[in-house]
Amino acid sequence: MTFKKLISAAAAVCAAASLSGQTAQLDIDLKKVGAPIQETMYGIFFEDINFAADGGLYAEMLMNRSFEYPNDRLQGWRAFGKVEVRSDGPFERNPHYVRLSDPGHAHKHTGLANNGWFGLGVKEGGQYRFSFWARSDKKVSLRVELFDQASMGEQQQFCSEKISVDSREWTRYQLILNSPLTMQKAGLRLFMETRDAYVDLEHVSLFPTDTYNGHENGMRKDLAEALADLKPGIFRFPGGCIVEGTDLATRYNWKNSVGPVENRPLNENRWEYTFTHRFFPDYYQSYGLGFFEFFQLSEEIGAEPLPILSVGLACQFQNNDESAHASLDELQPFIDDALDLIEFANGPADSQWGGLRASMGHPEPFGLKYLGIGNEQWDQTYPDHLRPFVEQIRAKYPEIKIVGSSGPDSEGAKFDYLWPEMRKLGADLVDEHFYRPYEWFLAQGNRYDNYDRKGPKVFAGEYACHARGKKYNHYKAALLEAAFMTGLERNADIVHMATYAPLFAHVEGWQWRPDLIWYDNLNSFRTVSWHVQQLYGQYRGSNVLTLTMEGKPVAGNDDQQGLFASAVVEGNLIYVKVANVSEEERQLSFNFTTKSKKDSIKAVKRIDLCSDKLYEDNSLEAPENIVPTEKALSGTGKAINATIAAQSFSVFVFEK
């Protein structure tokens, strides 16, 4: 079906209205605006799960580029001829490299091949920067190829270039490969052509030249654009459980993720061994997408960065033994990491860590405002560990807002214990997580109505609808997320941040779902949940407006016809978001109370997200299977009528 036909079909579903049934009157008070909506209200959560970094957002195409995978230094590579791994290389934290030598026979060949993560995706007309560090005992010619292992043609290679290494000192070399075709699963192969010689190779890398904003150590363009198009206000990084690590030695260490990319050490990924039913024992972190790249990308997409750092506790799900964690008298190095990160982000160019930032190409501070300490920790051990962080950060950087955690649950003993503890410690925000089924989302419309307005604000830091038996992306789950988010918006005085999770998933490398954005080596698609997030981000508004039905918030209560609703204002525009989770179409009457009897409201347009494909989503084959549609909305005055389709979500736009 063509895109136009898809849009027409979706519009037909939305427009198929029954005029029977009770009209739901939504009363919207324009006389007084409510709480401001924080610019950080809707954002993104990044964790390196599902090959989100290497093999995903980070545009590096070669696996194990520095020959540092611990179980097999050549993992990801196929070596032929005479190839030797050595360990006295030029980069202190990546000491391994390979030596290619004469194979010892005129009809044998020495070289390497790499297929990256699930193959190398190349596009017709695309340019790819192949780079490496090398030295040789004499001038050595190398032939670099893109190839198709399964080709039925006369030759496997479809792109080939030569380059000479002519220095006895370690030197960086590069060339550009121009692909004449599009291929999902290509490979890269390198031949040593010179005999009676050797060449040493380190940090062998392949990037598309067309990265997001053209950065050499850059992001995959389509995936970064999918983030920018969300108009995110906050960007949480790097997780998630990888902040904790399976053990403290493999926690995400931000200091290893900055500086020259060739000297950033490999790290074991927290998710490498977690799921044996979807097992990826080659899942490491190159740290190529590190904290500098995170701050830079946040700046470029207009989001406030929110780093999360270790509180000195390894993942409590994986470690019951207290010896796995740093004791209270061992915390100072972890606290120093937090203080040093603030200096890296905000310090002057003549400071130690600000100077490193400047040397990486950003002399001006990044303007960090928020810092999270700890992820899904619980019980007394967490506030005991967090307290000295809060004390020292407050003393040195009182302007930084500190994000604490309410643990892994949305309610229950851990949650009930930690919220008061976060208040006692003076956390600015508390990070709540909820991966829950349909019925939970349907019952949470009033969740934040009675929260204590004094003390910390709420960061809904990880959430997604996980349907029982349907734990995958589908329209109905996205609809219930949209309904739930009306409650976030209505309570913007207490809820200051919200981020869906997880963010990314490779279709061949996923271990957790649902996820917001899916991709293969060449293409990506934005889920219906992505479109929900995008609608909230695009129509965020500046202030909440009071919206009620028969004097009560519209939160899916028993007498509210399956409706959830919220309203915001931005200048002269009013955005009313309505989710109808019932199986019947509803008639709506928007009744506006204005300051003056002479005031009149004009309907402008509506954006509808609706489908009868409740358990479907978008896909690589049909990326626009279910997408919002926009159409004009008519009516003027203080009472404007409209309909909303069964099981749908709409944004209604009015003008004062």
N, C-alpha and C positions, 0 to 999 in steps of 0.2 A: 504494500500500500504506500502511496506517495505521502510526503509530508503534508501537503495540502489536504489530502483525503483524511489523514489522521486527525488534523486540526478540525476538519468539518465534522468528523464522527464524534470527536470529543465535545464539540460545541453542541451537537444534537443531543447528546446525553444530558448536558447541563441545561438545555433549553426545554426539555420535555417536561413541562410543568402541569401539574393538576391543580385546578383552582379550588378544589374542595379542601376541607380541613380547616383547622383553627389557625388564625394568623398569630404569629409570634411578634409581639410589640417590643422592640428594642429601644429603650429610652436612653438618649445620649445627652448629657449635660454639657453645654458649651459655655456656660456662664463662668465657670472657674476651671482652669486647667489643673491637673493633678501633678503627681511626682514627675520629675524629669526622667527620661529614659537615658541611661548611660550609653555613651558611644561604644562601650565594651559589651553591650547587652548580648549580641549574637556574634559568635566567633567560631574558631576552628581548633580542634584538638589533634595534635600530631603525635603518633607513636609509631616506632619502627616495628610494626607487626604486619603480616601479610606482604612482606617485601615492599614496604612503604618507602624506604630510603634507597638503599642499594637495590637496583632492579625496579625502582619506581620513580619517585619524585627526583631523586638525585640522578643526573643524566649520564653518569659513568656507565659505559656499556660492557666493560670487561670485568670478570670475576677474579678476585685474588690478584690484583694488579701489582702488588708488592711482594708476592710470594711468601706471605706471612701466615697462611692458614696452618694452625698448629699440628693437626693430625697428618697432614700431607702438604708440604710446602708447594707442590705443583697442583693442588686441587683446583679444578676449574680449567687447567691447561692440559693439553696433550703434547708431550714432548717427543721428538724423534731425532735420530742421530745421536750426537754426543752433547748432552745437556747435563750440567752439574749445578746443584744448588749450593751456594756459599753463604757465609754469615758474617762477613766483615765489610759490609757495605757502607755507603757514605752517610746513611741516615740513622742516627743513634737509636731511634725508637722503631725503626723498620730495617733491621740489619741484613735481611736476606736478599739475595739477588741470584740471577742465573748466569752461568758462563756457557756460551755456545762455542764449540770448537770444531775443528776439522773432523768429519765423521770417519776418516781413515780409509775411504774407498771412493774412487772417482764417480761411482754410480750410486752412492748413498748421499743423503741430505740431512742437514741439521736444522732444526727450527722448532717452532711452537705454534699451537693453534688454541683458540679460545672461543667458546660459544656464549659467553656471558651468562645471564640468568634467563633460562628458557629460550635461548637463541638471541641473535642480534637483529633487531628490527631496523631496517634501512629503507629509505624512501627514494624513489626516482627523482634525480636532481638534487638530492640531499648531499651536503658536504659534511665530512666527519674528520675531526682532528685527531690524528694518531700521534701520540707523544711518548717519549721515554727518556730515561737517563742512561747514559752508556759511556764506556771507555773500551779501547782496544789496543792490541799491541802493534798493529799497523792499520792502514786504511782498509776498512771492511765494508763491503756492499751488502745491504739487506734488501730483500724484496718483500713488500707488504701487500697482502691481498684480502679482499672480501670474497668469500666463496660460498657455493651452495653444495653441501656434501651430497645431496640426493639428486644432483643435476643429471639429466639424460643427454646433455649436450656434449660436445667434443671436449670441453674443459669445465672444470668446476668453478674456477675463479671468474668473476665478472668485473673486477676492478683491481688494478695492480699498479703500484708505484715503487720506485727504488729510492733509497737514501743511503748515504755513506757516513760511517762513523770514523773519525780521523783524529781522535784525541786520546792520549794516554790518561787524561784527567777526566773525572766524571763531569759530563756535560749534558744539558738537556737538548734533545732533538725533536723536531716535529715535521709532519707533512700532512697534506689534505687529501683525503680519499673522496672521489666524486662517484656516487653510486648511479649507475645508468638504469637501475630498475628498483622496484619496490619488492621487498622480501621480508617475511615475518620472522624467519629463523635462519639467518645467514650466520657465517662464522668468520673469524679473522685468523689469517695464517701468516706467519713470518718465516722466511727462508734466509739462512746465511749463505751467501753466494761466493764469498772469498775463501779460498783454501789456504792451508798452512798458516792459520791465524786463529785468534779467539776474540770474542766480543762479550763484554759483561753488560747485562741489561737489568734495570731496576725501574720500578714504578711505570709499568707499561700500561698505557691508558688510551681509551677511545671515547670521544665525546662528539655529539652533533654540534656543529658550529652555531646552529639556530636554537640556542637555549633561551630561557626566559630572560629578557633584557640583555642577552648577549654575553653573559658572564662565562669566562672560560671554565671555571669550576662551578658550573651552573646547574639549573633545574630544568627538568623536562618541560617543554613549553606548554603543551596542552594541559598537563596536570597543574602547573602553577597558575595558568589562566583560569582553571576551574576554581581555584582558591580565590583569586582576585575577583571573579565574577560573583562570589558570595557577598562581597562588600563586608568582610569580617571586621569586627571591632576589636577582637582579642585573638591572640595566637598562642596557644599553650604548647610547650615543647620541653623535653623530648618524650614525655609520657606522663602517667602510665607506669606500668610495672618495671619497665627497663630503667627507670630512675633508681629503683631499689636493687635490681640485679638478683639473679638466683643466689649469689653470694656477693659480699661487698667488693670483692676483687673485680667482679664483672659488672658492677653498677655503671651507669652512664657517667663518665668522668669528663666534665666539660673542658677541663684543662688539656685533655688529650685530643680535643676536637678543634683546637685553634692552632694558629701558626701555619707554616708551609704545609700544604696538603700531603706532600710526599713524606713528611715526618710525623704524621698522625698515626699512632699505633692501632692495630686491629683490636677489636673488642668482641668478645662472645656475646651473641644476642640472647637476651632473657627468654626469647621464644624458641630458641634453637632446638631444645630438647623437651619442650613442654607437652606437645601434642603428638603422641605416637601414632594416632590415626591419620594425621596429616603431617608427616615427618620430613623435616628439611635440615639434615645435619651439616649443610654448608651455609647456614644462615648466620653470617657475621656482620659486624658493623665496621665499615672502613673509616668512619668518622669524616668522610668527605663532605657530607652534609652535617656541619658542625655548628657551634654556637655563633660564629661570625655569620655564616650563611643564613642561620635562623633570624638573627637580628636584621640582616640586610633584606631578606625576603619580607619580614614583617613591615619594614619601612616602605618597601616598594608596593605592597598591596594595601597599605593604609591601616594596618592592625597594630594595636599595642602588643608588644611581646610580653609573654608570661612564662618565664623559665620556671621549671620545677626541679629542685635539687634534693639530693639524699639527706635524710635526717640522721644518718648513721645506722639505719635499720635495713637489713636485707629483707627480701620479700617474706612476709610472715606466713603467707600461704605455703611457702616451700621450706620454711625453717621454724621448727618448734623449739629448737635448742637456743637458749639465750646466748651461747658462745658464738653464734653466727653473727651477732650484732656488735656494734661498737658499744663499749660500756660508757657510762657518763663521763668518766675521766679520760676517755679516748676521743672525745668529740671535737676538740679544738681544730684539728685539720679539716674536718667537715665544715665547721663554722667559718674557718678561713677561706674555704672554697666559695662559700656564699658571699662573703665580704669582697673577695677578689673578683667575683663575677660582676658585682655591682660596679667595681672600679673599671673592669674591662668594658662594660657597657657605657658608663657615664663619666669615667675619669678623664682628666686632661691628658693631652698627648705626651706630656713629659712625665706622667706617672708610669709605674712598672707595667700595669695591665692595660691602661689606656694607651700606652706607647705601643704595645703589641697590636691593639686594635688599629692604631694609626698606621703601623707598618703594613697592615693587611689591606690598606686602601680606604680607611674611613676615619680621618682625623677628627671629625666632629663626633661628639657623643651621640649615642643612640637614644638617649632619653628614657631609660628604663624606669618604670613606675611601680611595677608589681613583681613580687617574688614569692613563689610557693615553696614550702619546705615539707617534704614528705608526700607520700601518695596515699595508699590505702592501708595505713597503719592503724592499730587499734589498741585498746586497753591502756593502762596507766603508763606503760613504757613509752607510748608516743608523746603525750604531753610532757613527761619527764625529759625526753630527748629534745623536744621542741623549745622548751623554756630558755635554755642558754642561747639558742639561735635568736629568739625574739629579743632578748636582753641586749645582745651585742649589736644586732642590726639596728635596733631602735637607737642605741647610743651613738652609733657612727653615721647612720643614714636614716634619720627620723622621717624623711619624706617618702620612703619606700613602703608601700602597702604590702602586708604579709598575708599570704593565703595559707590557712591551715586546712585540716581534713576532718570529715565526720566518719571516716572509715569506709569500708567496702559496701555498706548496706544503706538502703533508703529509709529504714526504720529499724527498730529492734534495740537490743541491749547495747551493742557497740555504738550505734548512732546516738542513743539517748545519753550515753556516758560522755561522748566526746563533745557534743555541742556545748554543754556548760563549761567543759574544760577549755574550749577555744575562747569562750567569753572571759574566763578568768585570765587567760594569757594575753588577752587583748588583740587577738587576730582580727585583721580588717575584713577578711572574707573567709567563709568556710565552704570547702569543696565537697559537694554531695554527688554521689554516683548512683544511678539506677538503670540497670538493664532488666526490664520487667515485661510481663505479658500484657495482652489486651486489657484484661480486667483491671490491672493496676493503673494503666494510663486513663481508662475511663473513670476511675474513682478518684483521680488526683486533681480534678479541676479546682478544688478549693484548698489545695495543699498549703499554699503560702498566705492565705487570707488571715490566719490567726498567729502567724509567726511574731515573735517579739521584735518590735521595731528598734529596740535599743541594742547596741552591741554590733556584732559582725553582720555583714551582708552575705547573701547567698551567691555562690558560684555553682551552678548546675554543670559540673565539669565533665561528666561522662553520662550520656543517656542514649537509649535507643529502645524501640519497642521490639521485644523478642517474643514472637508468638509461639506458643506451645505447639510443637509439631510443624511449625512453619518458621523456623529460625533462619530466615533469609530475607532479602529485600523484597518487599511487595507493597502494592498500593495501600492496602488496608492499614498496615503498620505505619506508613507515612502519614496517613490521615489521622490516626490516633496521636501521633507525635504533634501534628499541627493543632489538634484540639488541646492537648496538654500545654502547648506553648502559649495559648491565650491566657492561661493562668500565670505564666511567667510574666507576660506583658502587663496584665492587670496589676501585678504586684511589683512593678518596677522600682518602687521605693525600697524594697528589701532584696529583690533579685537584681544583681548588677552584671552578671555574666552567665552565659549558657553556651555549651559546646557539645554537639553530637559526637559520638565516638563509636568505633574507630573511623578514621578518615579515609584511608586508602586500602585497596586490595588488588593484587595481581590475580587474574583469573586462573593461573596455573600454580600460584604460590600462596593461596590464602589458607589461614588456619582458624580464622574467626570471622563470623558474619552475623548480622548484616553490617555493611560498611557504606560510606557515603559516596565514594567514587571508585569505579572499577576500571581496569585497563589490561591490555596485553602489551606486547612489545611495540606496537605501532599506534593503537587506537585506545580511546577511553570513552566511557559513558557516565553520565550524571544520573544518579538514581532519583526516584520520586522524592525520597527523603532530602536529597540535595535541593530539589526545587522548592520544597517546603522551607528549608533553611534560607534559600535565596529570597523567597518572597518576604520572609520576616526581616531579613537584612535590608532589602530594597525599600520596604515600607515600614521602617523602624519608627519613624516619628520622633518628635522631641519631648513630648509630654503625654502622660496618660490622661484619658478622659473617662469620666464615670459612665459606665454602660450597665444598665440593669434591665431585668424583666420582672415586672410586678415587684419592684423594689429590691430584688436580689441579684447578685452577680450571676452572669450566665455561664454556668460551669458544669453543664451536663447533669444537673440534678434531676431527680425523678419526675418533677413536674415541668421540665423545660424542653420537652420534645426532642431530646437528643442533640441539643444545641450547646455549643461553647462559643463565647464571643468576647472580644476586647476592642477597644477603640483608642486611637492616639491622634494627636494633632501635630502638624508641622507647617508653620506659617498659616496660610489660608486653606491648607488642605487637611482633610480628615480621612483617616484610614480606619475602616472597620473590618476586622477579621472575624469570619464566622465559619465554624466547622459544624457540619450536620452529620452526626454519626449514625443517625437512624436510617431505616430502610424505606422511608417515605420522604418525598419532597416536602419542603416547608415554605409557607408563605411568610414573608418578613415585612414588617412595617418599621422603618427607621424614624423615630420621633425625636426631633431635636428641640432642646430647650435653649433659647438664646437670651442674650442680655437685653435685646430690644425686640419689641413686637414687630418692628419693621424688617428685622433681619430675615433673610431668605437663604436657604441652602440649595445648591445646585448639584445634581448627580453628574458625575464625570465619566466614570468607567468602572468596570469590574474585571477582575482577573480570577478565573475559575480553574481549579484543579479537580477534575472529576473523571471517573472511569467506572465502567461496569466490570473491569478486569481486576477484581479485588486482590487476587493472589499472583498478579503479574507485576513486572517492573520494566524498566528500560533494559537494554542489552547492547552488546557490541554490534549485533546484527540489526537491532532496531533501537537506536539511541534516543529516538523521540516517540517511542511507543505511547508514553503517558507524559504529557507536558502541559503546563498551564496555557490557557487561552485567554486572550483579552478582547473585550468588546465594549461598545458604548453602553452607558447606563443613563436612562432618561428619568426626568422628574425634577421638580423644583418645589420649594416651600419648606415647611417644617415637618412634613410627613411624607416620606417617599417609600413606595412599595417595591418589593422585588421578590423573587423566589430563589431558593437554593436547592439544588438537586440532592437526592438521597446520597448519603455517603460521599460527601464532597466538602471541599474547602474553598472559600472565596475571600478575596480582598475587595471591598467596596470602597471606591474613592469618591469623596464629595468635596465641594468647594464652598467656603463661607462667603 
